[in-house]
Amino acid sequence: QVQLVESGGGLVQAGGSLRLSCAASGSIFSINAMGWYRQAPGKQRELVAAITSGGSTNYADSVKGRFTISRDNAKNTVYLQMNSLKPEDTAVYYCNAVVVTTTLRYLEVWGQGTLVTVSS
C-alpha cells in the first residue's frame, strides 16, 4: 500500500502565496513522476505541474511564472510553491505520483486533496 498525504492548503488573499506539500509513504521502491492537479467547482480536473525523478518540470500555461514544483527524493515529498495567487486558482489541489512498489508493481496514486481558496 502507498499513501499520499497533502498539506498546506487554506484561504489566502489575491496576490498572496501558499506552499503545498505531499508526502508519499508505504511500500515504495521508487517514485517516477509526481505532480499536482486541481479541480475547481463545475470543472474537470487539470494538470497544474509535474516533475520527473530527474527534476524535469512541466507547467500549465495558466500558472507558468507563478508556481514552482519541486521534490525531495530522500523524503518522497513533492512541493508546490504558489505565488501571485488569483481567485481563479481556487480549487481542490490533488497530489499524484507514479510509484514503483517494493514488489515492483507500478501504481498511480492520488492524495485526498487540499482546498485552496483565493479571495479577491
N, C-alpha and C positions, 0 to 999 in steps of 0.2 A: 504494500500500500504506500502511496505517495500523497502527501497533502501540501497544499499551498495556502499560506496564511498571509493575508494582506493587512496593512495598517497605514494610517496617515491621512485618511480622508477627513472631510469636515466642511465647515462653512467658512468662506473667505470672501472678501470684497473684491470687486473687479480691480485688476492691476496687481493683486496680491500673489503670493506664492504658496505652494504646498509641495510636500515631498511624500510620495507613496513608497512603501516598501513591501516586498513579497518574499517570504522565506519558504523554501521547499524543505520538506523533511520526509523521512521514511526510508524505504528500501531503494536507495539511489546509488547507481553505479556512476552515472554521469548525466549531465544535462546539456542538451543541444541548445536549440533556440529558446529564448524566453521573451515574453512580450507583454504589452498592456493593450487591452481592448476597452472600449467604453460603449455604453448603451444609454441613450437619452430616452425619455418617455416618448413612446409612439414611434421610435426609430429603430432601425436594425443595429445590431452590434457591429462596431467598426474597429479596425486596427488603428491604434494610436502610435505605437512604436514597438520595434522588435530589435533584439540583439542576439548575435550568434555567440557560440562559446569562444570564438576568436576575437570578439569585440566589434564586429561589423554591425552597423546600425541602419535602421530604416524607419522613416517617419511619415506619418500622414501629412499631406501638404498643409492642412489647417493648423498644425502645431509646430511646423519647422521654424527654428529660431527662437521658440519659446519653451519647448520641452526638451529635456535631455534624459535619455535612458542610459543606465549603467548597470554593471553587475559585479558582484564579488563571488568569484567561483569557489573560493575557500569556504564561504558561508552559504553557498547555494541560494543567494539572495539577489534579487533584481530591484532596482530603484527607478522611480520616475520623478525627476525634478521638474515641477511645473511653475513657470514664471509668467508674468503678464497675463494672468488668467482673465478670461472673458466669460460673460454669462452663458454663452453658447458652449462652454466647456463643461457645463453642468451635466452630470451623468453618473451612472454607476460604473466604476472602473474595475475591470477584471484582469487578474494576472493569469498568464498562460505559460505552460512550459512543456517542452517535448523531452521526456525523461527516458533514459535507459535504466532499467531496474537492475537489481543485483542478480536477477535470473535472466538478464539480457533480453528482456522484453521492452519494446518501445511503447510508451504511454503518452497520450496527450492529456494533460491535467489542467483543471481550471480552479481558480480560487473562488471564494464565496462572494466576492465583490465588496467594494467600499464606495460609499456615496461621496461625491464631490459636488458641492453646491457653491456657485459663484453668484453673489448678489450684485446688482447694478447700482 
